[in-house]
Amino acid sequence: MYLHLGNEFSVCINDIVGIFDIENTTIGKATKELLERAEKEKKCVYATYDLPKSFVIVVKNGIEKIYISQLAASTLKKRL
């Protein structure tokens, strides 16, 4: 099964490591560093052109990607 993240992006639910709310999690230093590192390493995929509300960490075949979505984390969790 796949989870639709917005626009034309979907990910396999078996590959999802976590779904996080951007406002609540980016307060911490570790999360900021994770997102900055992913951005520098070009591992971020933007599934939105709007204000992002959540991010989803996906690992497929040992490759990590972070999807930034305009959908709320609660909405994505309900879709699961």
N, CA, C and O atoms as a GROMACS GRO file, in nm:
protein
  320
    1MET      N    1   0.082  -0.117   0.000
    1MET     CA    2   0.000   0.000   0.000
    1MET      C    3   0.087   0.125   0.000
    1MET      O    4   0.201   0.123   0.046
    2TYR      N    5   0.032   0.232  -0.053
    2TYR     CA    6   0.106   0.356  -0.064
    2TYR      C    7   0.035   0.468   0.011
    2TYR      O    8  -0.087   0.469   0.024
    3LEU      N    9   0.114   0.563   0.059
    3LEU     CA   10   0.062   0.681   0.127
    3LEU      C   11   0.086   0.801   0.037
    3LEU      O   12   0.200   0.828  -0.002
    4HIS      N   13  -0.022   0.873   0.005
    4HIS     CA   14  -0.012   0.993  -0.079
    4HIS      C   15   0.029   1.110   0.008
    4HIS      O   16  -0.038   1.141   0.107
    5LEU      N   17   0.139   1.177  -0.028
    5LEU     CA   18   0.195   1.286   0.053
    5LEU      C   19   0.156   1.425   0.004
    5LEU      O   20   0.182   1.524   0.071
    6GLY      N   21   0.093   1.432  -0.111
    6GLY     CA   22   0.057   1.560  -0.171
    6GLY      C   23   0.116   1.571  -0.310
    6GLY      O   24   0.214   1.504  -0.343
    7ASN      N   25   0.053   1.656  -0.390
    7ASN     CA   26   0.090   1.672  -0.531
    7ASN      C   27   0.101   1.535  -0.597
    7ASN      O   28   0.002   1.462  -0.599
    8GLU      N   29   0.214   1.498  -0.651
    8GLU     CA   30   0.226   1.371  -0.722
    8GLU      C   31   0.316   1.272  -0.648
    8GLU      O   32   0.374   1.183  -0.710
    9PHE      N   33   0.327   1.286  -0.518
    9PHE     CA   34   0.419   1.203  -0.441
    9PHE      C   35   0.347   1.102  -0.353
    9PHE      O   36   0.256   1.137  -0.277
   10SER      N   37   0.389   0.977  -0.365
   10SER     CA   38   0.339   0.868  -0.282
   10SER      C   39   0.458   0.782  -0.243
   10SER      O   40   0.555   0.770  -0.318
   11VAL      N   41   0.450   0.722  -0.124
   11VAL     CA   42   0.557   0.634  -0.078
   11VAL      C   43   0.494   0.505  -0.025
   11VAL      O   44   0.381   0.504   0.022
   12CYS      N   45   0.570   0.398  -0.035
   12CYS     CA   46   0.526   0.269   0.016
   12CYS      C   47   0.524   0.276   0.169
   12CYS      O   48   0.621   0.322   0.230
   13ILE      N   49   0.416   0.233   0.230
   13ILE     CA   50   0.404   0.245   0.376
   13ILE      C   51   0.506   0.158   0.450
   13ILE      O   52   0.539   0.186   0.565
   14ASN      N   53   0.555   0.054   0.385
   14ASN     CA   54   0.657  -0.032   0.448
   14ASN      C   55   0.793   0.037   0.459
   14ASN      O   56   0.877  -0.005   0.539
   15ASP      N   57   0.814   0.142   0.380
   15ASP     CA   58   0.942   0.214   0.380
   15ASP      C   59   0.944   0.333   0.476
   15ASP      O   60   1.048   0.395   0.495
   16ILE      N   61   0.829   0.366   0.535
   16ILE     CA   62   0.819   0.483   0.621
   16ILE      C   63   0.881   0.454   0.758
   16ILE      O   64   0.847   0.356   0.823
   17VAL      N   65   0.973   0.541   0.798
   17VAL     CA   66   1.035   0.532   0.930
   17VAL      C   67   0.955   0.614   1.030
   17VAL      O   68   0.936   0.572   1.144
   18GLY      N   69   0.909   0.732   0.988
   18GLY     CA   70   0.832   0.817   1.077
   18GLY      C   71   0.766   0.933   1.006
   18GLY      O   72   0.811   0.977   0.900
   19ILE      N   73   0.659   0.982   1.067
   19ILE     CA   74   0.586   1.099   1.019
   19ILE      C   75   0.591   1.202   1.132
   19ILE      O   76   0.555   1.172   1.245
   20PHE      N   77   0.637   1.323   1.099
   20PHE     CA   78   0.662   1.422   1.202
   20PHE      C   79   0.599   1.557   1.168
   20PHE      O   80   0.593   1.596   1.051
   21ASP      N   81   0.552   1.626   1.270
   21ASP     CA   82   0.499   1.759   1.257
   21ASP      C   83   0.616   1.857   1.255
   21ASP      O   84   0.700   1.854   1.345
   22ILE      N   85   0.623   1.942   1.155
   22ILE     CA   86   0.738   2.033   1.142
   22ILE      C   87   0.743   2.134   1.256
   22ILE      O   88   0.851   2.160   1.310
   23GLU      N   89   0.630   2.191   1.294
   23GLU     CA   90   0.630   2.294   1.399
   23GLU      C   91   0.679   2.240   1.532
   23GLU      O   92   0.757   2.307   1.601
   24ASN      N   93   0.636   2.123   1.570
   24ASN     CA   94   0.671   2.068   1.702
   24ASN      C   95   0.811   2.007   1.706
   24ASN      O   96   0.876   2.010   1.811
   25THR      N   97   0.859   1.954   1.597
   25THR     CA   98   0.986   1.882   1.600
   25THR      C   99   1.106   1.968   1.565
   25THR      O  100   1.218   1.935   1.605
   26THR      N  101   1.088   2.075   1.493
   26THR     CA  102   1.204   2.157   1.454
   26THR      C  103   1.251   2.249   1.566
   26THR      O  104   1.345   2.326   1.547
   27ILE      N  105   1.187   2.241   1.679
   27ILE     CA  106   1.232   2.316   1.796
   27ILE      C  107   1.364   2.256   1.847
   27ILE      O  108   1.452   2.328   1.894
   28GLY      N  109   1.375   2.125   1.838
   28GLY     CA  110   1.494   2.056   1.888
   28GLY      C  111   1.613   2.069   1.794
   28GLY      O  112   1.598   2.073   1.672
   29LYS      N  113   1.730   2.075   1.853
   29LYS     CA  114   1.854   2.092   1.777
   29LYS      C  115   1.881   1.972   1.686
   29LYS      O  116   1.925   1.988   1.572
   30ALA      N  117   1.854   1.852   1.735
   30ALA     CA  118   1.882   1.730   1.658
   30ALA      C  119   1.799   1.725   1.530
   30ALA      O  120   1.849   1.685   1.424
   31THR      N  121   1.673   1.765   1.539
   31THR     CA  122   1.587   1.764   1.420
   31THR      C  123   1.631   1.868   1.319
   31THR      O  124   1.632   1.842   1.199
   32LYS      N  125   1.668   1.985   1.368
   32LYS     CA  126   1.718   2.090   1.277
   32LYS      C  127   1.842   2.041   1.203
   32LYS      O  128   1.855   2.060   1.082
   33GLU      N  129   1.932   1.977   1.276
   33GLU     CA  130   2.054   1.924   1.214
   33GLU      C  131   2.022   1.816   1.112
   33GLU      O  132   2.085   1.809   1.006
   34LEU      N  133   1.926   1.729   1.144
   34LEU     CA  134   1.885   1.624   1.051
   34LEU      C  135   1.834   1.683   0.921
   34LEU      O  136   1.874   1.640   0.813
   35LEU      N  137   1.746   1.782   0.931
   35LEU     CA  138   1.690   1.844   0.810
   35LEU      C  139   1.795   1.922   0.732
   35LEU      O  140   1.794   1.920   0.609
   36GLU      N  141   1.885   1.990   0.802
   36GLU     CA  142   1.992   2.064   0.733
   36GLU      C  143   2.086   1.969   0.660
   36GLU      O  144   2.125   1.995   0.546
   37ARG      N  145   2.121   1.858   0.725
   37ARG     CA  146   2.209   1.759   0.662
   37ARG      C  147   2.142   1.698   0.538
   37ARG      O  148   2.205   1.682   0.434
   38ALA      N  149   2.014   1.666   0.552
   38ALA     CA  150   1.941   1.608   0.439
   38ALA      C  151   1.933   1.705   0.323
   38ALA      O  152   1.943   1.665   0.207
   39GLU      N  153   1.915   1.832   0.353
   39GLU     CA  154   1.909   1.934   0.249
   39GLU      C  155   2.043   1.946   0.176
   39GLU      O  156   2.047   1.953   0.054
   40LYS      N  157   2.153   1.947   0.251
   40LYS     CA  158   2.286   1.958   0.191
   40LYS      C  159   2.319   1.836   0.105
   40LYS      O  160   2.382   1.848   0.000
   41GLU      N  161   2.275   1.719   0.150
   41GLU     CA  162   2.302   1.595   0.078
   41GLU      C  163   2.200   1.566  -0.031
   41GLU      O  164   2.202   1.460  -0.093
   42LYS      N  165   2.110   1.661  -0.053
   42LYS     CA  166   2.006   1.651  -0.156
   42LYS      C  167   1.916   1.528  -0.135
   42LYS      O  168   1.880   1.459  -0.230
   43LYS      N  169   1.881   1.504  -0.009
   43LYS     CA  170   1.793   1.393   0.025
   43LYS      C  171   1.652   1.441   0.057
   43LYS      O  172   1.565   1.360   0.092
   44CYS      N  173   1.628   1.571   0.046
   44CYS     CA  174   1.495   1.627   0.071
   44CYS      C  175   1.416   1.631  -0.060
   44CYS      O  176   1.467   1.671  -0.164
   45VAL      N  177   1.292   1.590  -0.050
   45VAL     CA  178   1.200   1.595  -0.164
   45VAL      C  179   1.082   1.680  -0.120
   45VAL      O  180   1.015   1.649  -0.021
   46TYR      N  181   1.056   1.787  -0.192
   46TYR     CA  182   0.948   1.877  -0.156
   46TYR      C  183   0.821   1.838  -0.232
   46TYR      O  184   0.814   1.849  -0.354
   47ALA      N  185   0.722   1.791  -0.156
   47ALA     CA  186   0.594   1.751  -0.214
   47ALA      C  187   0.495   1.866  -0.206
   47ALA      O  188   0.374   1.846  -0.218
   48THR      N  189   0.545   1.987  -0.187
   48THR     CA  190   0.458   2.103  -0.174
   48THR      C  191   0.527   2.229  -0.221
   48THR      O  192   0.650   2.240  -0.219
   49TYR      N  193   0.447   2.324  -0.262
   49TYR     CA  194   0.496   2.458  -0.291
   49TYR      C  195   0.443   2.554  -0.185
   49TYR      O  196   0.479   2.671  -0.182
   50ASP      N  197   0.356   2.502  -0.098
   50ASP     CA  198   0.295   2.579   0.009
   50ASP      C  199   0.378   2.567   0.137
   50ASP      O  200   0.484   2.505   0.138
   51LEU      N  201   0.327   2.626   0.243
   51LEU     CA  202   0.392   2.619   0.372
   51LEU      C  203   0.393   2.474   0.420
   51LEU      O  204   0.286   2.414   0.432
   52PRO      N  205   0.509   2.416   0.448
   52PRO     CA  206   0.514   2.276   0.490
   52PRO      C  207   0.462   2.258   0.632
   52PRO      O  208   0.483   2.342   0.719
   53LYS      N  209   0.392   2.146   0.653
   53LYS     CA  210   0.337   2.116   0.784
   53LYS      C  211   0.395   1.990   0.845
   53LYS      O  212   0.388   1.970   0.966
   54SER      N  213   0.452   1.904   0.761
   54SER     CA  214   0.506   1.778   0.813
   54SER      C  215   0.621   1.730   0.726
   54SER      O  216   0.642   1.779   0.615
   55PHE      N  217   0.694   1.634   0.780
   55PHE     CA  218   0.794   1.566   0.698
   55PHE      C  219   0.790   1.417   0.730
   55PHE      O  220   0.759   1.376   0.842
   56VAL      N  221   0.822   1.338   0.629
   56VAL     CA  222   0.816   1.193   0.639
   56VAL      C  223   0.954   1.139   0.605
   56VAL      O  224   1.010   1.170   0.499
   57ILE      N  225   1.010   1.058   0.695
   57ILE     CA  226   1.139   0.995   0.670
   57ILE      C  227   1.114   0.858   0.611
   57ILE      O  228   1.040   0.777   0.668
   58VAL      N  229   1.176   0.832   0.497
   58VAL     CA  230   1.159   0.707   0.425
   58VAL      C  231   1.296   0.647   0.398
   58VAL      O  232   1.389   0.717   0.359
   59VAL      N  233   1.308   0.517   0.420
   59VAL     CA  234   1.432   0.446   0.386
   59VAL      C  235   1.393   0.330   0.294
   59VAL      O  236   1.318   0.241   0.333
   60LYS      N  237   1.446   0.335   0.173
   60LYS     CA  238   1.418   0.230   0.075
   60LYS      C  239   1.551   0.182   0.019
   60LYS      O  240   1.630   0.261  -0.033
   61ASN      N  241   1.575   0.053   0.029
   61ASN     CA  242   1.699  -0.009  -0.017
   61ASN      C  243   1.821   0.060   0.044
   61ASN      O  244   1.923   0.077  -0.022
   62GLY      N  245   1.811   0.098   0.172
   62GLY     CA  246   1.922   0.160   0.241
   62GLY      C  247   1.943   0.307   0.210
   62GLY      O  248   2.038   0.368   0.260
   63ILE      N  249   1.857   0.366   0.128
   63ILE     CA  250   1.870   0.507   0.090
   63ILE      C  251   1.763   0.588   0.163
   63ILE      O  252   1.644   0.560   0.152
   64GLU      N  253   1.809   0.688   0.238
   64GLU     CA  254   1.720   0.773   0.317
   64GLU      C  255   1.675   0.893   0.235
   64GLU      O  256   1.755   0.956   0.166
   65LYS      N  257   1.545   0.924   0.244
   65LYS     CA  258   1.489   1.046   0.184
   65LYS      C  259   1.393   1.106   0.284
   65LYS      O  260   1.329   1.036   0.362
   66ILE      N  261   1.385   1.238   0.280
   66ILE     CA  262   1.290   1.308   0.364
   66ILE      C  263   1.195   1.385   0.273
   66ILE      O  264   1.236   1.470   0.196
   67TYR      N  265   1.068   1.352   0.285
   67TYR     CA  266   0.964   1.418   0.206
   67TYR      C  267   0.900   1.527   0.290
   67TYR      O  268   0.855   1.502   0.402
   68ILE      N  269   0.896   1.648   0.236
   68ILE     CA  270   0.835   1.762   0.302
   68ILE      C  271   0.696   1.779   0.242
   68ILE      O  272   0.681   1.791   0.121
   69SER      N  273   0.593   1.781   0.328
   69SER     CA  274   0.454   1.782   0.280
   69SER      C  275   0.375   1.898   0.338
   69SER      O  276   0.403   1.945   0.448
   70GLN      N  277   0.276   1.945   0.263
   70GLN     CA  278   0.187   2.050   0.310
   70GLN      C  279   0.074   1.993   0.394
   70GLN      O  280  -0.002   2.068   0.455
   71LEU      N  281   0.062   1.860   0.397
   71LEU     CA  282  -0.042   1.795   0.477
   71LEU      C  283   0.004   1.781   0.622
   71LEU      O  284   0.122   1.758   0.649
   72ALA      N  285  -0.088   1.795   0.713
   72ALA     CA  286  -0.056   1.781   0.855
   72ALA      C  287  -0.019   1.637   0.886
   72ALA      O  288  -0.068   1.543   0.823
   73ALA      N  289   0.068   1.620   0.985
   73ALA     CA  290   0.109   1.486   1.026
   73ALA      C  291  -0.012   1.402   1.068
   73ALA      O  292  -0.018   1.283   1.038
   74SER      N  293  -0.106   1.464   1.135
   74SER     CA  294  -0.227   1.392   1.178
   74SER      C  295  -0.308   1.342   1.058
   74SER      O  296  -0.363   1.232   1.062
   75THR      N  297  -0.313   1.421   0.952
   75THR     CA  298  -0.385   1.380   0.830
   75THR      C  299  -0.315   1.262   0.766
   75THR      O  300  -0.381   1.166   0.724
   76LEU      N  301  -0.183   1.266   0.758
   76LEU     CA  302  -0.108   1.154   0.699
   76LEU      C  303  -0.125   1.027   0.781
   76LEU      O  304  -0.139   0.918   0.726
   77LYS      N  305  -0.123   1.041   0.913
   77LYS     CA  306  -0.141   0.924   0.999
   77LYS      C  307  -0.279   0.863   0.983
   77LYS      O  308  -0.293   0.741   0.988
   78LYS      N  309  -0.381   0.946   0.965
   78LYS     CA  310  -0.517   0.896   0.942
   78LYS      C  311  -0.525   0.819   0.811
   78LYS      O  312  -0.600   0.722   0.800
   79ARG      N  313  -0.449   0.862   0.711
   79ARG     CA  314  -0.449   0.793   0.581
   79ARG      C  315  -0.386   0.655   0.587
   79ARG      O  316  -0.411   0.570   0.501
   80LEU      N  317  -0.304   0.632   0.688
   80LEU     CA  318  -0.243   0.501   0.703
   80LEU      C  319  -0.348   0.399   0.742
   80LEU      O  320  -0.316   0.281   0.760
   0.00000   0.00000   0.00000
